[in-house]
Amino acid sequence: MFLVYENFLNALVVMTKNTQYDLIVIGAGILGTFHAIHAARIGKRVLLIEKDQYPINASVRNFGQAVSSGMSSDWLPYATRSTEIYKEIQQEFDISVRNNGTVYIPSDQDELQLIHELKERMDTIGYDSQLLSTQNCQDKWPAIKKNYCKGGLFFPQEVSIEPDKLIYRLIEFAENKYPNLTYLPSTAVLDCSVTGDHVSITTASRQTFMADKAILCSGGEFKLLFADLFKESGITLCKLQMMRTNPMPEVQLEGNILTGLSIRRYESFQECPSFNKISLPEHYAELKKWGIHMLFKKAVDGSIIIGDSHEYADVNHTEDLGFGINTSINELMLSEAQRIVNFDVRKIASTWVGFYPQHNSKHIVEYDIQDRIHIRTAIGGKGMTSSAGYAEASIKKIYG
């Protein structure tokens, strides 16, 4: 099996050796793959390169929630466009998109006030949402405890995706749809530089590829390319912990389920008039310390993803985050989860950590080197929600 795979990769290398491309995209996570797709859509000859055998980082280790309603007002257009793109592709090829909507469940009067204010803001821009009573929520999501739920704000147009399927199916779709797009996995790029009127890249196997332009979407990898630039970038790396239950097909909890802690965290609510006036209940103090806000997402197999927490380290000290799972953090999340839902959240099948880069004052980090190398990274926790739309706009900007 491994010999077959090695031969396949060797064939790809031979096929692409010394070939001139219009664009090379380095990094086949969600952000890089959508840059490649949008470039291929406008007829560019694209080489999409991934250092691993297949993407295994932030594009896979997440909830699979595309929650446009949580975005800040200036980023919302990218997110809503992303949802449109997801739905368009799903009509052609199954990338695991399900249109089950998003609901925010407030647990107290402050959170209830914020969903009313967000509803008013969304109404002014024509973004469909529905205020729900406690009984409405009980009827639609009986797994949510009545004594927790003070109502709901529902966005019926929003979608869920399967994080362990989406990126792989998206790459498969891209390869099938666009003959001008070539995908090359298991290929680490060690050098990317402007040479005259083109970009030259060199891989770990000493292969050289050239293109008119290159886009770097390297996720949490900051040491292989442009290390000095990243050292001064102000990027931080975020570590998250998530859990998945055993399959529970009988639990009615469809869609993206967001709770009071999400209302107190998401940027869309931060723009509401009352956000800076709300108080922090004492029982939230320890949860906030670890950046915990409770989300639930039921997968197609009936398992339920629960989480998540957020710990941070600057780009020059990312190793300080470690690779271990802090069981105390998981216990905090499970205790809060059990306060919200009426099924046994401790029937856990797996737990994992994820990492994504972000910037404390920018939505995304962009560098343009001699108008030929374009770095696009640190999209933060909104990659699955907004990468498709952002990448479309990014390609339009790069190509004028």
C-alpha positions, -999 to +999 in steps of 0.1 A: +000+000+000+028+024+010+047+016-022+016+023-043+012+057-026+049+065-030+046+057-067+016+079-070+035+108-055+065+102-077+042+103-107+028+136-096+062+150-092+072+139-126+040+153-140+046+187-124+084+189-127+095+222-144+060+231-152+051+268-151+020+278-132+000+309-129-003+304-092+011+282-065-009+279-033+011+266-003-011+250+023-043+230+016-063+238+046-096+255+042-081+289+035-055+277+010-079+253-008-105+280-014-078+304-027-069+276-052-105+270-062-113+307-068-081+311-089-090+280-109-125+294-114-111+324-133-089+301-154-056+302-137-033+272-138-030+264-101-007+241-081-020+235-046+007+221-023+002+205+011+032+195+034+013+166+050-002+135+035-035+152+040-046+183+060-047+174+097-048+207+116-074+234+122-095+226+091-102+192+106-100+198+144-131+220+147-168+219+153-179+222+117-201+252+123-204+280+097-218+306+120-221+339+100-243+354+127-213+355+151-191+376+129-184+413+133-203+436+109-172+442+087-166+404+083-202+393+079-202+397+041-173+372+038-192+348+060-225+350+042-208+346+009-191+316+023-224+300+031-236+307-004-205+290-018-209+260+005-245+255-007-235+260-044-208+233-042-230+210-022-255+210-050-228+196-073-208+174-049-214+162-014-190+181+008-211+173+039-230+206+042-263+205+061-287+234+063-299+230+099-294+266+111-278+281+141-294+289+175-282+310+204-296+300+238-294+326+265-294+315+301-301+348+319-316+383+313-283+399+302-279+373+275-315+375+265-312+413+261-282+407+238-300+384+215-329+409+212-304+436+203-286+414+177-320+406+162-327+443+157-293+448+141-298+418+118-332+431+108-317+464+096-294+446+071-320+420+061-303+390+075-330+365+084-334+356+121-362+344+144-367+351+181-379+320+199-396+315+232-384+289+257-412+267+246-403+271+209-368+259+218-381+230+239-402+219+210-373+221+185-344+210+207-359+190+236-323+181+247-318+216+261-329+220+297-359+242+303-344+258+334-313+269+313-331+282+283-346+317+285-354+319+248-335+317+215-323+335+184-324+312+153-307+317+120-324+292+096-301+298+067-268+288+084-251+255+078-233+227+096-205+207+080-186+176+090-150+187+100-136+152+094-149+151+059-152+187+045-117+195+035-110+161+019-142+162-001-135+198-011-101+189-025-116+160-043-143+183-057-116+208-068-096+181-086-126+168-104-141+201-113-110+220-125-085+203-148-063+234-145-058+227-107-032+202-096-030+190-060+004+178-046+003+165-010+033+153+012+054+181-002+070+206+022+081+239+007+114+251+022+120+282+000+097+306-017+112+337-034+108+362-061+132+357-090+128+382-118+093+382-130+082+350-113+081+331-080+103+301-075+097+275-048+119+246-037+106+216-018+122+193+007+128+168-021+147+195-040+120+199-067+116+234-081+083+249-093+077+283-108+047+305-111+037+341-117+024+344-081+023+324-049-001+325-020+010+312+014-018+299+037+004+280+062-018+279+092+002+274+124+035+267+106+058+297+111+093+282+109+097+269+073+090+300+053+094+337+062+103+329+097+118+363+105+087+380+092+064+359+113+086+365+144+075+402+142+040+396+130+021+398+164+004+365+156-007+343+185-015+306+185-047+294+201-050+259+216-085+244+219-099+214+236-129+195+222-148+163+229-170+139+210-196+117+226-206+082+216-233+082+189-267+094+204-291+093+174-320+097+198-309+131+211-326+159+192-300+186+189-297+194+152-278+224+139-253+247+155-261+251+192-245+281+209-251+290+245-249+319+269-211+318+270-211+322+232-233+352+234-208+367+258-179+360+235-188+364+198-180+396+180-215+402+167-228+405+202-198+427+212-212+453+188-246+454+207-253+484+228-256+465+261-226+443+257-202+464+278-229+469+305-235+432+313-221+417+345-203+383+347-220+358+369-198+342+395-202+307+381-187+319+348-155+332+363-135+299+361-149+291+327-138+325+314-103+320+328-098+292+303-117+309+274-145+283+276-177+289+257-201+260+252-210+247+218-228+216+206-228+201+171-245+168+163-226+149+136-243+127+110-235+096+130-253+109+160-223+118+181-221+152+196-191+175+196-188+195+228-164+223+237-144+244+236-116+261+255-090+287+244-054+291+256-029+314+239+008+318+232+026+343+210+042+332+178+077+329+193+066+307+222+040+283+207+057+253+223+046+266+257+011+255+249+021+219+250+004+190+233-014+174+262-051+175+271-058+193+304-084+170+320-094+198+345-105+220+315-125+191+301-142+186+335-151+223+336-167+220+301-185+188+309-200+202+341-212+233+323-225+212+294-245+191+319-261+223+332-274+230+297-285+196+282-304+166+296-285+138+281-254+122+296-225+143+283-199+121+300-203+093+274-172+105+257-157+086+228-128+109+220-111+141+230-085+162+212-067+195+210-066+218+180-045+249+172-051+279+151-033+312+146-049+346+151-040+382+155-052+403+184-060+434+164-065+421+128-091+398+113-064+382+092-027+387+086-018+398+050+016+405+036+023+412-001+059+407-012+068+425-045+032+419-056+041+382-063+041+364-029+009+369-009+007+357+027-027+351+040-029+335+074-041+338+110-078+340+102-085+328+137-115+308+148-136+320+118-119+299+091-147+274+085-172+302+085-156+328+063-126+314+043-146+307+011-159+342+008-127+359+020-106+338-004-128+349-033-123+385-025-086+379-019-081+364-054-100+393-070-077+417-052-045+399-061-055+397-098-070+431-099 
